[in-house]
Amino acid sequence: MRQYNPSKRILVTGGAGFLGSHLCDRLIEAGHDVLCVDNFFTGTKRNIEHLLGHPQFELMRHDVTFPLYVEVDEIFNLACPASPIHYQHDPVQTTKTSVHGAINMLGLAKRVRAKILQASTSEVYGDPEIHPQVEQYWGRVNPIGIRSCYDEGKRCAETLFFDYHRQHKLRIKVARIFNTYGPRMHTNDGRVVSNFIVQALRGQDITIYGDGNQTRSFCYVDDLIEAMLRLMGTGDDFPGPVNIGNPGEYSMLELAQKVIELSGSRSKLVRMPLPADDPKQRRPDISLAQDKLGGWTPKTQLDEGLAKTIAYFDQLLSSSSGAKAD
Ligand SMILES: NC(=O)c1ccc[n+]([C@@H]2O[C@H](COP(=O)([O-])OP(=O)(O)OC[C@H]3O[C@@H](n4cnc5c(N)ncnc54)[C@H](O)[C@@H]3O)[C@@H](O)[C@H]2O)c1
């Protein structure tokens, strides 16, 4: 595998979001010039405030559904709301962000001959019939449901990436990201890890949708970012798609139990009806990533990652600025 070469000009779209801000941190640490582009729909300046003023960091407020003209060597395209509450808030804008955003970023990559990585998602597999999911699986997605703006938007973005690759010989990388958690997740985004932690820390009932036996895998943010950096550093003959996630599988009941234990909360579990199109099971097969990403494998155990995330939310909720921020 080629070494990740320092001192490039790197654009991170969605750089003020949960994953994007951690990616900016790692790129700055590695000595790159980072241009963070974000429209602050779900991202916040708080996530990147420690980077403001750094000579190699630049922040630009911009919506990726409009063209962007900048000189860069690499693009990490992360701009897109990722949680159902956020992406269903304005579903038309969500599809536009995925599709027009991809067209604009691919157009930019073509003009400046930059290498470009797409933050795709396990949602491209929909409610899968095979388990765990491998990259060859085409998925089972409802094209007209309430999650379709995100799922189909991301699928169309993958199509665009591969057509630019075939038609214009663009150097592309497609990462299919599975559930990731960690510090800087949103407090109120309805995703299960942040939901449970915030409810536990506030001493509120913990909401379990359905019977709680549906399972998910959870990847700690540091492991995910490491894989994305390694993917960008792979040779031009490997466009992906590649699953990135942690295959450890936990039911919602198990996760709730762990959060209660680790936070020392007295919260009780309450049941609510399952939302429409909610997949019953999802777990990545990461053999391809382990093979192609220089021996990468997720290192952070769920208990360790949850403890760090709980500490982050604890601090955020107890600081007055954090309480107001969401
Ligand atoms: N976190 C996960 O578990 C997960 C899983 C699969 C895929 N992903 C993908 O990773 C990427 C980042 O996800 P995240 O969890 O950090 O979400 P996030 O909501 O924290 O970050 C998304 C960022 O994109 C910005 N954004 C949204 N629309 C934009 C637009 N039109 N123009 C410019 N910026 C825009 C938001 O303001 C935010 O800063 C997304 O593309 C998401 O689909 C994340």
The ligand as an ORCA input file, in Angstrom:
! r2SCAN-3c Opt
* xyz 0 1
  N     -22.176      8.490     11.323
  C     -22.523      7.380     10.744
  O     -22.795      6.381     11.421
  C     -22.577      7.290      9.233
  C     -22.942      6.058      8.680
  C     -22.997      5.952      7.297
  C     -22.662      7.022      6.494
  N     -22.308      8.196      7.071
  C     -22.003      9.310      6.163
  O     -20.889     10.044      6.629
  C     -21.076     11.433      6.364
  C     -20.925     12.237      7.642
  O     -21.899     11.783      8.583
  P     -21.947     12.341     10.077
  O     -22.388     11.251     10.942
  O     -20.694     13.083     10.380
  O     -23.179     13.351      9.938
  P     -23.303     14.880     10.349
  O     -24.721     15.271     10.132
  O     -22.704     15.117     11.687
  O     -22.360     15.590      9.283
  C     -22.782     15.964      8.004
  C     -22.200     17.329      7.724
  O     -22.589     17.722      6.393
  C     -23.034     19.082      6.444
  N     -23.961     19.274      5.323
  C     -25.196     18.747      5.157
  N     -25.723     19.156      3.992
  C     -24.790     19.965      3.413
  C     -24.742     20.702      2.208
  N     -25.777     20.700      1.331
  N     -23.629     21.422      1.934
  C     -22.594     21.452      2.795
  N     -22.570     20.779      3.965
  C     -23.660     20.041      4.257
  C     -23.691     19.207      7.800
  O     -23.831     20.536      8.233
  C     -22.737     18.397      8.678
  O     -21.670     19.183      9.143
  C     -22.458     11.581      5.716
  O     -22.304     11.656      4.327
  C     -23.157     10.306      6.102
  O     -24.115      9.935      5.147
  C     -22.265      8.345      8.427
*
